């Protein structure tokens, strides 16, 4: 009986000791982790072209005892660590950078140039913080390997390519992510945030990130001399009318309780001031959460473009061509509400006021493809604040005064992001996989 109570007492103290181990180990590991982070930051790789980054992650995972498979979904990696019976937990980090010129002034700023999948040559930068994600992935793998005595189950850690173009998650799924490797019960990820101070944690139960559709509209006209507009049909005027009419889709056709965005981000037409061209090109991004709103917006765009052309007197063979770009299509990310609420309780207990419930965002992420609402996999992506505290305080929390994600000026407090995210991810994974 005495031996039983001694064993029980040891079990009771195990969890808090593990929590202390996490924080202390992450702190001790931070100088080396920051070296890794700076290396990732200085050597960014564009979407679906990741080679150096996954090789670094794969080598690290192998040293820790993971079974590693590379080139899953072209450039993705899968690292599996089996540790007895129990749940299967997937932890994902995205790896790609953006065609953005860095303007942070950091001593390890990127000087890399690359060519996008569309063939455009440009500077390359980790302007979305995926370098912090990859570093946290390595740090979390280290903690989970070191704390194997505290958990039981199977840990699947993936490095995912092509998040910025919405292609990587599908590529890994088509590459056998859930058939060649253990299918998870839980899928976890985090994203650094430009909307919270460094070290804060945000959780959103339910829909967290939006559907995304990229739409191109080729507006046709009839060219003429700029001094004789009556002899043509001006596509610039027609395209302008289409832009204005599109604003009524959200304001007058979508239920006010259903968030939606229709943004015309690009308008190109003409070559010279005194020439009425014969076409104009519009590029749109469309965001929402529920399928019915998505359907209504996409159908409305086609209807408005055609209706404005008819109103302008264009013949049938001059009707606008509306194209939905499949490679930039993405579904909303749904955080399992039970898992999200549980994770919030775990984070609240650890971080206190640093943890909060945050509103859904209209940005999009293909992490949702790894744990769809009806997949049976409980998914959660949470935010970790990255705005340096001094800059947050100086701006008074006014986001219009701060660089956003995808900005060439985005320079998160990487140490705070990596430390907080590693502690949070490891703590949550240990909780989900704790020994019975």
Secondary structure, DSSP 8 states (H G I E B T S, - for coil): -HHHHHHHHHHHHHHHHHHHHHHHHHHHHHHHHHHHHHHHHHT---TT---HHHHHHHHHHHHTT-EEEEEETTTEEEEEEEESSS-EEEEEEE---BS----S--TT----EEE-TTS-EEE-B-TT-HHHHHHHHHHHHHHHHHTGGGB-EEEEEEEE--TTTT-HHHHHHHTTTTTTS---SEEEEEEEEEEEETT-EEE--EEEE-EEEEEEEEEE-B-EETT-GGGSB-HHHHHHHHHHHHHHIIIIIS-TTS-EEEEEEEEEE-SSTTEE-SEEEEEEEEEESSHHHHHHHHHHHHHHHHHHHHHTT--GGG--EEEEEEEEEE--EEE-HHHHHHHHHHHHHHHGGGEEE----S---GGGGGS-TTSS-EEEEEEEEEE-HHHHHHHTT-GGGS--TT-TT----HHHHHHHHHHHHHHHHHHHTB--
